[in-house]
Amino acid sequence: MIERLLLAAGILLALWAGWCLIACAQRRLARPRAADLEGPLTLLYFYTPACGPCRLVQAPILETLAAEWKEAVKVRPVDVTADPEAAARYRVWTVPTTMWVDASGTVRVVNNGVVPAEVLRRQWRQLQRERTIRELHAA
């Protein structure tokens, strides 16, 4: 009886240790790479060519905003079928997904689904305000 309990405890301990290793690896993969971060703020746009809402709704919104923001924000499209590692790194499970990433590599905001232009503008303004406040406190 005690042998069975010890065996069960050993198995549970091995499963727990394996889960911890996998969780640690996933956190490491989720860190942004330097190539993903261009400028003070980057808006990552995850899509697939087969996604209707991506092509017909979200892409035109982002094209308009990219022209409006010019150099202030880098809009970086990521085709998850061509770059599944990026989708795994950022834990993207649905498309379209937009994600604000600051220059330090911190993911600031994640939007799943189609996001209207005004929501993205509001998020950008909020992130700009937060950055200004951090710079004032650092000075």
C-alpha positions in Angstrom: 0.0 0.0 0.0 2.8 2.5 0.9 4.7 1.5 -2.2 1.7 2.5 -4.3 1.3 5.8 -2.5 5.0 6.6 -3.0 4.8 5.6 -6.7 1.7 7.9 -7.2 3.5 10.7 -5.4 6.6 10.3 -7.6 4.5 10.3 -10.7 2.7 13.5 -9.6 6.0 15.1 -8.7 7.4 14.3 -12.2 4.3 15.6 -13.9 4.5 18.8 -11.9 8.2 19.3 -12.6 7.5 18.8 -16.4 4.7 21.3 -16.3 7.0 23.9 -14.6 9.7 23.4 -17.3 7.2 23.8 -20.1 5.7 27.0 -18.5 9.2 28.4 -18.1 10.0 27.7 -21.7 6.8 29.4 -22.9 7.6 32.5 -20.9 11.0 32.7 -22.5 9.4 32.2 -26.0 6.9 35.0 -25.3 9.6 37.6 -24.9 9.8 40.0 -27.9 12.8 40.0 -30.1 14.7 43.2 -30.9 13.7 42.9 -34.6 10.0 43.2 -33.5 10.6 46.5 -31.8 11.1 49.4 -34.1 10.9 52.9 -32.6 9.2 53.9 -29.4 5.9 52.1 -30.0 5.2 49.2 -32.4 1.7 48.0 -33.3 2.0 44.3 -34.2 -0.9 43.1 -36.4 -1.3 39.4 -36.6 -3.4 38.1 -39.5 -3.7 35.3 -42.1 -4.4 35.8 -45.8 -7.5 33.6 -45.5 -9.1 35.8 -42.8 -11.9 37.9 -44.3 -12.2 40.4 -41.4 -8.4 40.8 -41.5 -8.3 41.8 -45.2 -11.6 43.6 -45.5 -11.8 45.5 -42.2 -8.7 45.6 -40.0 -6.1 46.0 -42.8 -7.7 49.2 -44.2 -8.0 50.7 -40.7 -4.3 50.0 -40.0 -3.2 51.4 -43.4 -5.0 54.7 -42.6 -3.6 54.8 -39.1 0.0 54.1 -40.3 -0.3 57.0 -42.8 -1.7 59.2 -40.0 1.0 58.3 -37.4 3.9 58.3 -39.9 7.1 57.8 -37.9 5.5 57.9 -34.4 4.3 54.3 -34.6 5.6 51.4 -36.6 2.8 49.1 -37.8 4.2 45.7 -38.3 2.0 43.1 -40.0 2.7 39.4 -39.1 1.3 36.6 -41.2 0.8 33.8 -38.7 0.8 31.2 -41.4 4.2 32.4 -42.7 5.6 33.1 -39.2 4.1 30.7 -36.7 7.0 31.2 -34.3 6.0 34.9 -33.8 2.4 33.8 -33.1 3.7 31.3 -30.5 6.1 33.8 -29.0 3.3 36.3 -28.5 0.6 33.7 -27.7 -1.7 34.7 -30.5 -4.6 32.3 -30.8 -7.0 34.3 -32.9 -6.8 36.6 -35.9 -7.0 39.5 -36.3 -5.0 40.4 -33.2 -3.3 43.8 -32.6 -0.7 44.3 -29.9 1.0 47.4 -28.7 4.7 46.8 -27.7 6.9 49.5 -26.3 10.6 50.0 -27.0 11.6 48.0 -24.0 9.8 44.9 -25.3 6.9 45.0 -23.0 3.5 44.1 -24.4 1.3 46.9 -23.3 -2.1 46.2 -24.9 -3.6 43.2 -26.7 -6.7 43.4 -28.8 -8.4 40.3 -30.1 -10.7 40.7 -33.1 -11.3 43.7 -35.3 -10.5 46.9 -33.5 -12.0 50.3 -34.7 -9.6 53.1 -35.5 -10.8 55.3 -32.7 -10.0 52.6 -30.1 -6.5 52.2 -31.4 -6.0 56.0 -31.4 -7.2 56.2 -27.8 -4.8 53.4 -26.8 -2.0 55.2 -28.5 -2.8 58.5 -26.7 -2.9 56.6 -23.4 0.4 54.9 -24.0 1.9 58.3 -25.0 0.6 59.8 -21.7 2.0 57.0 -19.7 5.4 57.3 -21.4 5.5 61.1 -20.7 4.6 60.4 -17.0 7.4 57.8 -16.7 9.9 60.2 -18.3 8.9 63.0 -15.9 9.3 60.7 -12.9 12.7 59.5 -14.2 14.0 63.0 -14.6 
